[in-house]
Amino acid sequence: METASSRPVAPAAHTHWLTRLNAGDWLFAIAIIFGAGAAYSRYGQMMDTYEDAILFLHVPILIGLGWAWRPFRLFAAAVAALSLTSIWFYQGDLARAEQVFFLKYLISSQTAVSWMSVFFFTATGAYWIGLASRSDSAGRIGCAMTWIAAVMGTTGLFVRWYESYLLGPDIGHIPVSNLYEVFVFFSLITALLYLFYEGRYNTRKLGAFVLPVISAAVIFLLWYSFTRDAYQIQPLVPALQSYWMKIHVPANFIGYGGFAIAAMIGIAYLLVSRGRLASRLPELHVLEDVMYKAIAIGFAFFTIATILGALWAAEAWGSYWQWDPKETWALIVWINYAAWLHMRLTRNLRGAMLAWWAVVGLFVTTFAFVGVNMFLSGLHSYGSL
């Protein structure tokens, strides 16, 4: 006889995702919509159709990101508050950067980037102390310092964007036009991607591996800034005076950030697979999963960037592909990671080979990123060292 306890229980109805949103989620969405509207009302007359589309496309993207990754909301609020405060202190006069205390020492573009550098170095040390001493407190400090560094660096880029327009309407441009600016952007993207994975996998142990590559980028950034005065805002060269730059370059460096994280996680994987730090780092399957997801998201954005670059080339040079050294090495990078994903997904390849492949891939990517500018010349020579 069937009893009540033995009867199958009907599965609970799935609640619609909208019903799971709380008041904070909706307030964040309203703030993003309001901010986009305010930006358009003030600067809309200076924007073309493509820039309008980019602005309004970011509204659902940022809202979705804030809903899916709630720490991002506080990050966005902090960046907005600091950037708007800096703009308010300027009052339309670039000379105030040396006259106002908060601009001179805290939130002008250059000082904000300098603070970003300090906090990234501090975070790197804290993460390593946490790994060496098994200290959760040091790991939490490293995480906090990484968030603060990301806030200061992002504020620096936004303020630099504003400062470029203070120099002149014909000089103003999005700050991803030279090696100084893209190294800042790379550092920020890599840090934010890492912080996402850190929260998703609930482990701070990998910061000791990822933060050094960010610190290395910051060291190059500081060297480049001090030896070449690269922090100076310069007018765009004609080849970069295009709306394509606003989407091609950021997509490219999201790809680079994903590849950098995968390489550093690959090093952690190789150490754990050899019994080193195995008791202090996540298990191999976790490391492998993070490595795969970092490459997957990096490859997706790098593919988009490559397509956009071809469209930009067709507009600027009359051909989608010129076999320019930068284009050739971008193709090599794309093939490398396409093969990595193919071997993992269709051949079910796992283990140390993929980890080594990810590590070597970082050297390939670094040459495409910096080496081409140093040693080869071509249509992209405007980005040379």
BELCORJO-V133211 format. One record per residue. N is the residue number from 1. RES is the residue in three letters. SS is DSSP state (H for helix, E for strand, L for the rest). PHI is phi in degrees with one decimal (none if undefined). D_CENTER is the distance of its C-alpha to the mean C-alpha in whole Angstrom. Layout:
n:res:ss:phi:d_center
N:RES:SS:PHI:D_CENTER
N:RES:SS:PHI:D_CENTER
This chain:
n:res:ss:phi:d_center
1:MET:L:none:62
2:GLU:L:-79.5:59
3:THR:L:-100.2:58
4:ALA:H:-61.4:55
5:SER:H:-73.5:53
6:SER:H:-93.7:53
7:ARG:L:-73.0:52
8:PRO:L:-64.6:48
9:VAL:L:-93.9:46
10:ALA:L:-66.2:44
11:PRO:L:-63.3:41
12:ALA:L:-66.1:39
13:ALA:L:-67.5:38
14:HIS:L:-72.2:34
15:THR:L:-79.5:33
16:HIS:L:-66.7:31
17:TRP:H:-60.9:27
18:LEU:H:-64.3:28
19:THR:H:-72.0:31
20:ARG:H:-88.8:28
21:LEU:L:-79.5:26
22:ASN:L:-106.3:28
23:ALA:H:-61.6:28
24:GLY:H:-62.0:25
25:ASP:H:-62.1:23
26:TRP:H:-71.2:25
27:LEU:H:-64.0:25
28:PHE:H:-62.0:21
29:ALA:H:-61.6:22
30:ILE:H:-64.1:24
31:ALA:H:-62.8:22
32:ILE:H:-65.1:20
33:ILE:H:-62.7:23
34:PHE:H:-62.5:24
35:GLY:H:-62.2:22
36:ALA:H:-64.9:21
37:GLY:H:-64.7:25
38:ALA:H:-65.0:25
39:ALA:H:-63.6:23
40:TYR:H:-69.1:25
41:SER:H:-65.8:28
42:ARG:H:-88.4:27
43:TYR:H:-115.6:25
44:GLY:H:-58.1:26
45:GLN:H:-68.5:29
46:MET:H:-95.0:27
47:MET:L:-105.7:25
48:ASP:L:-95.9:26
49:THR:H:-61.2:26
50:TYR:H:-66.3:22
51:GLU:H:-67.7:21
52:ASP:H:-59.5:23
53:ALA:H:-63.6:21
54:ILE:H:-62.6:18
55:LEU:H:-59.6:18
56:PHE:H:-76.8:20
57:LEU:H:-68.1:18
58:HIS:H:-70.7:15
59:VAL:H:-61.0:18
60:PRO:H:-65.2:18
61:ILE:H:-64.4:15
62:LEU:H:-68.0:14
63:ILE:H:-63.0:17
64:GLY:H:-61.4:17
65:LEU:H:-65.9:14
66:GLY:H:-66.9:16
67:TRP:H:-72.4:19
68:ALA:H:-80.5:17
69:TRP:L:-133.0:15
70:ARG:L:-63.6:17
71:PRO:H:-58.3:15
72:PHE:H:-63.4:13
73:ARG:H:-65.4:16
74:LEU:H:-66.2:17
75:PHE:H:-59.4:13
76:ALA:H:-62.5:14
77:ALA:H:-65.0:17
78:ALA:H:-65.5:17
79:VAL:H:-62.2:15
80:ALA:H:-62.5:17
81:ALA:H:-64.0:20
82:LEU:H:-67.6:19
83:SER:H:-65.4:18
84:LEU:H:-67.3:21
85:THR:H:-63.0:23
86:SER:H:-61.9:22
87:ILE:H:-60.6:23
88:TRP:H:-64.0:27
89:PHE:H:-65.6:27
90:TYR:H:-66.4:27
91:GLN:L:51.5:30
92:GLY:L:78.0:29
93:ASP:L:-124.9:30
94:LEU:H:-65.1:28
95:ALA:H:-64.1:31
96:ARG:H:-68.2:30
97:ALA:H:-61.2:27
98:GLU:H:-101.5:30
99:GLN:L:-109.2:32
100:VAL:L:-98.7:30
101:PHE:H:-54.4:30
102:PHE:H:-65.8:26
103:LEU:H:-74.8:25
104:LYS:H:-67.3:26
105:TYR:H:-115.7:25
106:LEU:H:-133.2:22
107:ILE:H:-130.7:20
108:SER:L:-74.8:21
109:SER:H:-60.9:18
110:GLN:H:-69.0:19
111:THR:H:-69.5:20
112:ALA:H:-64.0:17
113:VAL:H:-66.2:15
114:SER:H:-64.1:18
115:TRP:H:-63.5:18
116:MET:H:-55.7:14
117:SER:H:-61.3:15
118:VAL:H:-60.5:18
119:PHE:H:-70.8:16
120:PHE:H:-66.0:14
121:PHE:H:-63.2:17
122:THR:H:-62.9:19
123:ALA:H:-62.6:17
124:THR:H:-59.7:17
125:GLY:H:-62.9:21
126:ALA:H:-64.6:21
127:TYR:H:-63.3:20
128:TRP:H:-68.9:22
129:ILE:H:-63.1:25
130:GLY:H:-62.1:24
131:LEU:H:-69.4:24
132:ALA:H:-69.6:27
133:SER:H:-102.2:29
134:ARG:L:57.8:28
135:SER:L:-95.2:27
136:ASP:H:-67.1:26
137:SER:H:-63.4:26
138:ALA:H:-63.3:24
139:GLY:H:-63.1:21
140:ARG:H:-65.7:21
141:ILE:H:-64.3:21
142:GLY:H:-59.1:18
143:CYS:H:-63.0:16
144:ALA:H:-62.0:17
145:MET:H:-64.4:16
146:THR:H:-66.0:13
147:TRP:H:-60.9:13
148:ILE:H:-63.8:15
149:ALA:H:-60.0:12
150:ALA:H:-64.6:9
151:VAL:H:-63.1:12
152:MET:H:-66.4:14
153:GLY:H:-65.8:11
154:THR:H:-65.9:10
155:THR:H:-58.6:14
156:GLY:H:-58.6:14
157:LEU:H:-67.5:12
158:PHE:H:-64.0:14
159:VAL:H:-67.6:17
160:ARG:H:-60.7:17
161:TRP:H:-57.9:17
162:TYR:H:-65.3:20
163:GLU:H:-60.4:22
164:SER:H:-62.7:22
165:TYR:H:-77.2:24
166:LEU:H:-66.8:26
167:LEU:H:-68.6:27
168:GLY:L:157.6:28
169:PRO:L:-57.4:27
170:ASP:L:-82.2:27
171:ILE:L:-96.8:25
172:GLY:L:-56.6:22
173:HIS:L:-163.7:19
174:ILE:L:-62.6:15
175:PRO:L:-82.2:14
176:VAL:L:-139.8:12
177:SER:L:-106.0:16
178:ASN:L:-144.7:16
179:LEU:H:-63.5:15
180:TYR:H:-58.8:15
181:GLU:H:-68.5:12
182:VAL:H:-74.6:10
183:PHE:H:-69.2:10
184:VAL:H:-62.0:9
185:PHE:H:-63.2:6
186:PHE:H:-59.0:5
187:SER:H:-60.2:7
188:LEU:H:-67.8:5
189:ILE:H:-62.7:1
190:THR:H:-62.6:5
191:ALA:H:-63.7:7
192:LEU:H:-67.5:6
193:LEU:H:-61.6:6
194:TYR:H:-63.0:9
195:LEU:H:-60.5:11
196:PHE:H:-63.0:11
197:TYR:H:-67.5:13
198:GLU:H:-60.4:15
199:GLY:H:-70.2:16
200:ARG:H:-66.4:17
201:TYR:H:-99.2:19
202:ASN:L:54.2:20
203:THR:L:-145.7:20
204:ARG:L:-105.4:19
205:LYS:L:-69.9:20
206:LEU:L:-81.2:17
207:GLY:H:-60.4:15
208:ALA:H:-65.4:18
209:PHE:H:-100.1:17
210:VAL:H:-80.1:13
211:LEU:H:-62.9:13
212:PRO:H:-59.7:15
213:VAL:H:-70.5:13
214:ILE:H:-69.5:11
215:SER:H:-62.7:14
216:ALA:H:-62.9:15
217:ALA:H:-64.1:13
218:VAL:H:-67.8:14
219:ILE:H:-60.7:17
220:PHE:H:-61.6:17
221:LEU:H:-58.8:16
222:LEU:H:-67.1:19
223:TRP:H:-60.5:21
224:TYR:H:-64.2:20
225:SER:H:-69.1:20
226:PHE:H:-77.0:24
227:THR:H:-88.2:25
228:ARG:H:-119.9:24
229:ASP:L:51.8:24
230:ALA:L:-70.1:21
231:TYR:L:-72.3:20
232:GLN:L:-67.0:22
233:ILE:L:-80.6:21
234:GLN:L:-117.1:23
235:PRO:L:-61.8:24
236:LEU:L:-69.9:23
237:VAL:L:-69.6:24
238:PRO:H:-53.6:26
239:ALA:H:-63.6:24
240:LEU:H:-98.6:21
241:GLN:L:-82.9:23
242:SER:L:-149.8:22
243:TYR:L:-66.3:20
244:TRP:L:-61.5:18
245:MET:H:-61.5:16
246:LYS:H:-67.5:14
247:ILE:H:-116.5:13
248:HIS:H:-65.7:14
249:VAL:H:-67.3:11
250:PRO:H:-57.9:8
251:ALA:H:-61.9:9
252:ASN:H:-59.2:10
253:PHE:H:-83.0:7
254:ILE:H:-65.4:5
255:GLY:H:-61.1:9
256:TYR:H:-60.3:9
257:GLY:H:-62.3:6
258:GLY:H:-62.5:8
259:PHE:H:-65.8:11
260:ALA:H:-64.7:11
261:ILE:H:-61.8:11
262:ALA:H:-59.5:14
263:ALA:H:-65.3:16
264:MET:H:-70.1:16
265:ILE:H:-67.3:17
266:GLY:H:-60.7:19
267:ILE:H:-63.5:21
268:ALA:H:-60.6:21
269:TYR:H:-61.2:23
270:LEU:H:-63.8:25
271:LEU:H:-67.0:26
272:VAL:H:-65.5:27
273:SER:H:-64.8:29
274:ARG:L:-101.0:31
275:GLY:L:81.4:32
276:ARG:L:-98.1:30
277:LEU:L:60.6:28
278:ALA:L:-62.0:29
279:SER:L:-80.7:30
280:ARG:L:-111.2:27
281:LEU:L:-114.2:24
282:PRO:L:-60.4:24
283:GLU:L:-67.2:26
284:LEU:H:-58.3:25
285:HIS:H:-67.0:25
286:VAL:H:-70.5:22
287:LEU:H:-59.9:20
288:GLU:H:-64.2:21
289:ASP:H:-68.3:20
290:VAL:H:-63.4:16
291:MET:H:-60.3:16
292:TYR:H:-62.9:17
293:LYS:H:-68.4:15
294:ALA:H:-64.5:12
295:ILE:H:-68.3:14
296:ALA:H:-62.0:15
297:ILE:H:-71.1:11
298:GLY:H:-63.7:10
299:PHE:H:-65.8:14
300:ALA:H:-60.5:14
301:PHE:H:-71.3:11
302:PHE:H:-66.4:12
303:THR:H:-64.0:16
304:ILE:H:-59.1:15
305:ALA:H:-61.9:14
306:THR:H:-65.2:17
307:ILE:H:-64.3:19
308:LEU:H:-63.6:18
309:GLY:H:-62.5:19
310:ALA:H:-65.3:22
311:LEU:H:-65.1:23
312:TRP:H:-63.7:22
313:ALA:H:-62.0:24
314:ALA:H:-62.8:27
315:GLU:H:-73.4:27
316:ALA:H:-82.6:27
317:TRP:H:-120.6:29
318:GLY:L:82.2:31
319:SER:L:-148.6:30
320:TYR:L:-69.8:27
321:TRP:L:-147.8:27
322:GLN:L:-115.5:28
323:TRP:L:55.0:27
324:ASP:L:-64.5:26
325:PRO:H:-52.4:25
326:LYS:H:-65.9:21
327:GLU:H:-65.6:22
328:THR:H:-62.0:24
329:TRP:H:-71.9:21
330:ALA:H:-63.2:18
331:LEU:H:-64.8:21
332:ILE:H:-61.8:22
333:VAL:H:-60.6:18
334:TRP:H:-61.5:18
335:ILE:H:-63.3:22
336:ASN:H:-57.8:21
337:TYR:H:-79.8:18
338:ALA:H:-62.7:21
339:ALA:H:-66.1:24
340:TRP:H:-58.9:22
341:LEU:H:-67.0:21
342:HIS:H:-61.3:25
343:MET:H:-65.9:26
344:ARG:H:-76.4:25
345:LEU:H:-84.5:25
346:THR:L:-102.2:29
347:ARG:L:-102.5:30
348:ASN:L:56.1:29
349:LEU:L:-75.0:28
350:ARG:L:-139.2:27
351:GLY:L:93.1:27
352:ALA:H:-63.2:27
353:MET:H:-60.8:27
354:LEU:H:-66.9:23
355:ALA:H:-64.9:22
356:TRP:H:-60.6:23
357:TRP:H:-60.9:22
358:ALA:H:-65.0:19
359:VAL:H:-66.0:19
360:VAL:H:-62.5:21
361:GLY:H:-58.9:18
362:LEU:H:-65.4:16
363:PHE:H:-67.1:19
364:VAL:H:-62.3:19
365:THR:H:-65.9:15
366:THR:H:-62.8:16
367:PHE:H:-65.6:19
368:ALA:H:-64.9:18
369:PHE:H:-77.4:15
370:VAL:H:-116.0:17
371:GLY:H:-59.6:21
372:VAL:H:-60.0:21
373:ASN:H:-67.6:21
374:MET:H:-83.1:23
375:PHE:H:-115.0:26
376:LEU:L:-123.6:26
377:SER:L:-126.5:27
378:GLY:L:177.4:27
379:LEU:L:-66.0:26
380:HIS:L:-96.6:22
381:SER:H:-70.1:24
382:TYR:H:-66.5:23
383:GLY:H:-99.6:20
384:SER:L:-72.8:22
385:LEU:L:-77.7:22
